[in-house]
Amino acid sequence: MHLLQLTESLPQHLEQSKSPEIVCAGMLFSEEVTNIEYALKESASLNSIVGGSKISTKLKVIESPF
């Protein structure tokens, strides 16, 4: 998976935001993409990407067996 695939919907989100006209993804975003690419290539057969700002609202799902 490439950065382009992961950021496919980023322009749409930026259009909807009330941010300045000139925007870019920061170093943290770049590091997250690198880590996701590594996880998808190198990890075990199960991967999960959970988004959002509050981990507490996702703990039940993360801790539950599949």
URLIN-V743881 format. One record per residue. N is the residue number from 1. RES is the residue in one letter. PSI is psi in whole degrees, 0 to 359 (999 if undefined). BURIAL is # if it has 24 or more other C-alpha atoms within 12 Angstrom, else .. Layout:
# URLIN-V743881
N:RES:PSI:BURIAL
N:RES:PSI:BURIAL
This chain:
# URLIN-V743881
1:M:138:.
2:H:162:.
3:L:321:.
4:L:318:.
5:Q:321:.
6:L:334:.
7:T:18:.
8:E:319:.
9:S:2:.
10:L:314:.
11:P:323:.
12:Q:317:.
13:H:323:.
14:L:324:.
15:E:324:.
16:Q:342:.
17:S:165:.
18:K:42:.
19:S:169:.
20:P:163:.
21:E:325:.
22:I:117:.
23:V:158:.
24:C:160:.
25:A:139:.
26:G:183:.
27:M:323:.
28:L:317:.
29:F:317:.
30:S:318:.
31:E:320:.
32:E:319:.
33:V:317:.
34:T:316:.
35:N:322:.
36:I:316:.
37:E:318:.
38:Y:314:.
39:A:321:.
40:L:333:.
41:K:319:.
42:E:347:.
43:S:183:.
44:A:186:.
45:S:349:.
46:L:122:.
47:N:146:.
48:S:132:.
49:I:116:.
50:V:121:.
51:G:164:.
52:G:167:.
53:S:336:.
54:K:109:.
55:I:331:.
56:S:331:.
57:T:352:.
58:K:355:.
59:L:319:.
60:K:318:.
61:V:317:.
62:I:319:.
63:E:345:.
64:S:142:.
65:P:152:.
66:F:999:.
